[in-house]
Amino acid sequence: MISICTWMIALERVAIAAAPPHVGEVPSERLYKRMDDDGGPARGRWRQRRSGAYLAWELEDKTILRYQKTERRQVVLDRRFDATGWPLTSLETPIGGLPRVVVHSAPSREIVLSGWSSQPIPGGSVSAPLPGLPREGGGVRFLVLGGELEVWHDPRWADVYSDTFRDGLLAGCGCVLVDEMSAWIDNVPGKRFRMEVPGTEPPDQLDVWVVPLGPPPELPRGEGEAPEAGPSGLWLASYRVTAPEVPVLQLAPGRAMMALITLDRLEELVVPVAETPPPPDPLEPGGLPNEGGSELPGEGGDEASDEEGP
């Protein structure tokens, strides 16, 4: 017979596993002389003040989300981890060699980036084999690695970490939640939602990344205090695959694309205060992430290409 104590410990562990860790936490930069990384959580050694072979972004509890290794003043390795410290992707740019990104899954997948180039997206850029296409409702979409990547900006701010937002996201498209996890896009905190789309057999699946920009617009300010200028609303991206036989493997390229995104123009995503729309009602059909329409990310338009980059 299981004791009450054992049962309570088991319930607590389930609750911890179910709750996405490090919600909204902004990582700090650290320089290290050495990095211990054997395929599990990485640990920096011999912290440096001004220079070091490894630049890491880590959380308050020392979980490393990302690190870059530099050789001869060139970044040769850019490795990213999930919220628990386990590897997601490794972008390798060897001196004199072809760049590639490795997606750490079972089995792992290697994508050679020969011929890929930087393409503009809302708030930054992404490396892709071909230029993006206009996305209905704004933003850009790419047919890449057997799926469809969409990136766009929604001027309406929302609490993406709330149950209300998640439930509204699912209700708006009639999707089924597979899992959710804290996520960082170019070190900016947000959430990832993996969803199953009904209507086909097997059903389509997609990952949606949502990054809140700036503080909530309703935050109180002092009398006569002007709102701070800066990015606002939501930055969103999705990667969708059609009727995947093995969803985890076929969605893996979406992780690779997130590792190739640089958010260096977020300041362009500013909504004038006078024009700031009210927060979205996430329970309204056709709401986020389908801005102003009934289509899900990846619906409509051309079919996704099965070809990888050259």
N, C-alpha and C positions, 0 to 999 in steps of 0.2 A: 504494500500500500504506500502511495506517495504521500509524504508528510506535507502539512500546510506550508512549512517553510520552503521546502523544495519547489512546491507548486508556485509560490509567490516569486521565487527567484526566476523560475522559467518564464512567468508572465512578464517580469521586468525585462528580461533579455529580449523577449519578443517585441516589447514596446520600444526598446532602444533600437533594435534592428529595423523596425518599421518607420521610425522617425528619421527623416533626412538629417544627418549631422551637419554642424557648422553652418546653420541657415544664415545667409546674408553676410557672412564674415569676410572682411577684406583682408587679404594676406599681406604680410610685411616682407620687404626685401632683406635678404641676408647674403653676405659674401662668405664663401668657405674655400679653404685650401684643398680639401678632399671631400668626396661624397661616397658614402657607403650605400650601395644599391645592388642588392642581389636578387632583384625581381619582386621584392616585397616593399614595405614602406622604406623610403630612403631616409638617410640621416646624414646631415652635414657635420664635418669634423674640422676643428681648428678654424674658428670664425676669424675673418679678416675685417679690417676697418676700411681700407681704401682699395685694395685689389685682391683678387682671388680667381682661381680657375673656374669656380662654380658660383653662379648667381642663382639664388633660390628664392622662391616665394613660399612662405610658410605661415601656418595658422598659429594661434596663441598656444595650442598644446603641442607645438613643434611638428605637426603633420605637414609634410612638404607637398604642395600642390603642383609645383613645377620647378624645374631647374634647367639652366643652360650651362653647357661646358664650353669653354673658350680655349682655343689653341692658336697661337700666333695671331692673336687679336681677331680671330674669326670664330663665330659660334658654330661648332661642329655637331652639337647634340642639344636638342630642345625636347625634354621629356616631361610629360604631364601625367598627373595622378588624379584619382577620384577623391571624394571627401574622406575616405578611410585610409588613403595612402597607397592604394594599389594602382599599378601602372595602367594608363589608358592608351597613350600613343607615344611614339618616339620619332621625332623629326630629325633625320640625320643629313647633314650637309658637309660631307668630308671634303677636305682641301684637295682639289683636283679630281674629285669624283662626282658621280651623279647624285643629286638629292633624292631622298626617298622618305616615306613615312611608313612606320610599322604600327599596325593596330594590334594591341595586345588582347587577343581573344583566344578562344579554343576552337580551331587552331588559329594562330596569329596570321595576319594578312599584311603583305608588303606591297606598297604602291610606289613605283618609280615615277618621279615627277619630271621626267625629261619632256621638254616642250611646254611645260606649264608656265603661266605667267600671272602677274598680279592683276586682278580685275576689281573694279570699284563695287562696293556695296554700301548700303546706308551705314554711316558711322565709321567706315574704314575700308578694308580691302580683303580679298581672299585669293589664294593661288588656285587657278583652275586651268583645265586644258583648252577651254574655249570661252569667249566673252559671254556674259549673261544675257538673258532675254528679259524684256519687260514683264513684270508680274501684274496681273489684274488687281487693282486696288492700291498699287504703288509698290516700290521695291524692285527686286530683281530675282530671277530664278535661273538655275543651271541644271542641265541634264548631264549628270556626271556619275560615273562608277556604278551604273545600273539603277540609280535612283534619281529623285528630283530634290534639289536643294533650293529653298526659298529663303530670302532675307528681306525683312521690311521693318519699318518703324511705325508704331502706333502712338499718336500724340496723347492718348488717354492714359494717365497713370493708374496703376492698380497694385494692390498688395499681392504679389505673385506667390507669397509664402502662405497665404491663408487657405483654409479649407474651402471657403466660399469661391475663391478664384478657381481652384482645382475643379470643384464640382460644376461650376459654370462652364469651364472649358470643355468638360465631358458632355454636359447637357446640350451645349450649343451645337455639337456635331453628332450626338448619339453614340459617342465612342465609349470604349471600355478601357479603363486604366490598367496598364500592365505593371508599371512601377513609376516611381518618381524619386528624384535625387537632387541634392544640391549640386550646382555646376558652376564653373567659372569659364567665361569666354575671354581670352586674353587677360586673365587675372581679375576680371570684373564679375562680381558674384551674381548668381541668378538661380534658376531652377530648370531641370529637365524633366519632361513628362513623356513617357512612352505610352502610346495609345494604339489600340486595335480598332480598325475601322470596319463596321459591318457592311455587308453587301456583296462580298465575293467569298469564294471558298478555295483556298484559305483566305482569310481576310487580309486586306492591306494593313500595314503597320507604319507608324511614323514616330519619330522623336521630335519634340518641340522644345526649344530652348527659349526661355523668357528672361530678360535682364531688365530690372527696373532702373530707370535713369533719374537721378536727382531725388530730392526729398519729396514726400507727399505734398501736393499743392495746397492742401488744407491746413498745413502746419501753422500755428499761430505766430504772428510777428508783432513786434513792438509798434506802437503808434507812429505812423509816418515812415516806417521802415520799408524800404523797397525790396521786392523779392530778388534773390540772388540770380544772376544770369548763369545759365549752364544748360546742359542737356536735360531733357524732360521726356516723360512718356515711357514707352516700353520699346526695347530693341528685341526683335524676335527672329528666330530662324527655325526651319523645319527641314527634315530629311525623310522622304517617304519612299517606300518600296511597294511594288504591286504584287499581291498574292505570294508572299515569300514562303518557300518551303521550310527554310531554317531562318526565322526572323532575326535571331541574335547575330548570325554571321552576315546576313544581307543588309542589316542596319549598321554594321561596323564601319563602312565608309563614311557615314555621317560623322562619326567621331574623328576620322581623319580630316574631314573638311573643317570641323571646329578648331582643330589644331593648326590649320592654315589660315585662320582669320586673325587679322590685326585690327583692333578698334582704336585707331589713332585719329579719328575725325568725329568723335562723339559730340564735340562742341557744335557741330553743324545741326544736330538734332535738337534744336531749341524751338519751343512753341511760345510765341508771344503771350504774355499774361492775359491780355485782353481777348485772345483767341483760344485760350485753353479750354477745350471741351470738358464737359462733366465726366467724372469717372465712369467707365463702362459698366453696364449691368451684365455681369458674367453669366447670368441665368437667361439672358435673352438669346434665343436661337439666332445664329448668324453672327454672334459676337466674337470675342477673341477665341482662337487666333484668326478666325475668318473675318477680317475687317470688312464690314459692309456688304457681305454676301453670304450665300448659302454653301459655297464651295469650300472644301477643306484645302489646306495646303497640298498642292500637288494635283488637284483635280482640274480637269479641263486642259486645253492646250495640247501640245505634242506629248506623245508617250515617251517615257524615260528610255534613254539609250542604255544598252547593255555593255557598250564599249568603255573600256578604261582609257585613260590618257595615253598618248603615244609614248 
